[in-house]
Amino acid sequence: MSRAEQIDWWLGQIEAVRRTVEEDRQARRRPTAHRMHHTPASDVVIRGKTLTGALDEERRRALPSSSGGGSGQQSRPSPSTALPSPVAGSFEGNGGDRSGGSLARARQLAAGYQPAVVKVLSYASGSARATATSLYVQREDVPVETHDGKILSDREAVADEIKDWSKDFEKRKPSHDVLTIRLKLEGVKDTPEGRETYAKAIGAGFDGHRHASRVERLPSGELEAHIVTAAAGGPKERFRVRSERAGDERSDHRQLDYRSEAVMKARIDAATNIPPTEISLVPGKPQHGRDGVVWQLNRLISQRGPLSDERGNTIGDAAVARNTAKDWNRSLRSQSPRDTMHLMLSSKSGVDPEALRRAARAFLHDRFADHRFLFGMHVDREGDGHIHVHAVITVKSETGQKMHPGPSAFRSWRESYAEHAQAEGLKIVATSAMERASQQSYGPRDKAIVDVAERPRPQRSPRDSTYAAGNQRRISDARRRIELARANPIRIPMSASEQRVLKHSADAWNTVAREQPENPIANAMLERVSLAQTVGAILLTIGQRVQHLTRETTDMPITAEKMARDLRLMNEAISNTSDLLEGETKKQFREASARYLETLATRLDLQRASEAGVQHLSRSEVHAIAGIDADRLIARAQEVRIGQEREAASAERQADRATALPQDEKTSRGRDPVASHPRTSEAALRSPQRMAVREAPEAEAAKDAARSITEHPAQSLPAALIQTEGIARLRAEQEKLVREVETERQSQKGQRQT
């Protein structure tokens, strides 16, 4: 057989396999008889058996329509499925969705339809977590149905099902995101100079990594540092810890891997001139994610006392540790394997439970046809009778594809859920929270936290009481989120895209209110979305105006007088608008508008100083204007200075070693033909010397820049100092200082300008 014939033969085999897989997939989606029956009572269900006893037939899933998995692709209704046609009428910009557009959704909501609620509550990795989530679905002996039609009526059946799933679970472990390291510099005593040496060593060794540390005196009089650091640093840098092995057993003795240890010691050596042999780095047990940061910080605080982070902030209690972990979160680059997804479909009280069960079954088979799943239905007996369908779904499909749901996937899921619910006669429509100017609802985690505090479980009462006593702030935050969601204040659009969505919704409700002038839902929703649209437009206009006023312009400078006049007009507009609002909506509007006013007020103060001929502002004056931003800029300048000085010291050492090279050549000449070549030795000498000559002025420029910013944070750096990319970025950050104020400040300086 020729090569061309072999290729043709293989292509034929591949096409045959592809066709067989596609035919099998379509066959599994055709309706089967057992799907038309209600779920049997638990006392007649045989554990682990299918409803008909035929496993192969059970895997031919009943689907009114198919989608090709859970990736969020839209599905086409099957000809055999009698889905109601959507209400006619759509606005431009909302076409392409299957629910008929904003007008159709508004008409359905006005007719008493409820919004489709589809939430991902959590993800789990490993069989233990997946089993725990599935047992939550099966709590109170709720019958649980699987993707292949089995009914699991007890805990053992659920555990066996997840055990079977776990054969395809990820074997990868969660990433090590945060480390604790004990740093010891031999011979460094507890003196001001010694503590300065440790400060340089910590700043250099963990440069680019978020970290917090504490330096302590040992009984010998020497110093030692305890450091919590994020493992991830630069774009491609990550500190790693390895465990020593004794034969086939892994011991508890841990060490930094060779590369991580070498990098840290080289940086500390460059900053302090302490050789690597006199530097000790002992790591602790790594932790994962933001919770790992909180745990490590709290452990050191309780054992050692307050810590100081790389920006000079003090971390002295659990609340600050949580905020620090939140601040570090993006820098962690944390990765967790995901094996299962916990999905919830929700409905208000008054619907037919069996109809909702059938709709949920059809939805899951539609959107997750290639995934294993199980689901069960709960009724909130203590509340107002809300019905929830909980489903646990494998993230990886049977073909090996993993789900990564985004906003488009959730939109598609809501539409599919609403279609199947309407096919069962339920009044559910797919709509977004922004269309209704509605706040996001609270999650089951919030409800569980509050329930533990208010109604401790009898079998775990001591543990729940202890949790409630030590987590008052978390319980209070969860209770506040629940109260906010139930009150459902008007949600203000904060972006241009949200404004567009709300405009379509306002147009739709205006049409429905004209069609049905006596409909209380239509009139209330029109008033709600119109007010949200108006308030959002005011905020958007103010934001754009502030951006224009604070932008650096050379052709037409904006005077302080004009800024003050605009600031007064903005204050009046905000005050008048605020009088129309109440409750949480008023608070939300005031917080958003205060940020804009504060930014403009800061710029106004600096503009007045500039027009008055002030060339230099003292550090206290900058603090009065820019607050904590001045400290951050100064800290950034010091980081640039340390980095440049470290590079200059490293270049100088390389030049010294290169200078010593000709002396070494005398003993090596004759043995190494390459080393004995005069051009080779000259190149080896010139390159480090050129590097040292270049690095020294850059380090001096960084030193001058740091000194200038420390003394006068608002004075622009001279162009002569812009010798490196780091200093250029520093100057850009300095220019932004006068235009940006962190949201942490809640100053009312803008209101005082009226």
Secondary structure, 3 states (H helix, E strand, C coil): CCHHHHHHHHHHHHHHHHHHHHHHHHHHCCCCHHHHCCCCCHHHCCCCCECCCCHHHHCCCCCCEECCCCCCCCCEECCCCCCCCCCCCCCCCCCCCCCCHHHHHHHHHHCCCEECEEEEEEEECHHHHHHHHHHHHCHHHCCEEECCCEEECCHHHHHHHHHHHHHHCCCCCCCCCEEEEEEEECCCECCHHHHHHHHHHHHHHCCCCCEEEEEEECCCCEEEEEEEEECECCCCCECCEEEEEECCEEEEEEEECHHHHHHHHHHHHHHHCCCHHHEEEEECCCECHHHHHHHHHHHHHHHHCCEEECCCCEECCHHHHHHHHHHHHHHHCCCCCCCEEEEEEEECCCCCHHHHHHHHHHHHHHHCCCCCEEEEEEECCCCCCCEEEEEEEECECCCCCECCCCHHHHHHHHHHHHHHHHHCCCCEECCCCHHHCCCCCCCHHHHHHHHHHHCCCHHHHHHHHHHHHHCHHHHHHHHHHHHHHHHCCCCCCCCHHHHHHHHHHHHHHHHHHHHCCCCHHHHHHHHHHHHHHHHHHHHHHHHHHHHHHHCCCCCCCCCHHHHHHHHHHHHHHHHHHHHHCCHHHHHHHHHHHHHHHHHHHHHHHHHHHHHCCCCCCCHHHHHHHHCHHHHHHHHHHHHHHHHHHHHHHHHHHHHHHHHCHHHHHHHHCCCCCCCCCHHHHHHHHHHHHHHHHHHHHHHHHHHHHHHHHHHCCCCCCCHHHCCCHHHHHHHHHHHHHCCCCCCCCCCCCHHHHC
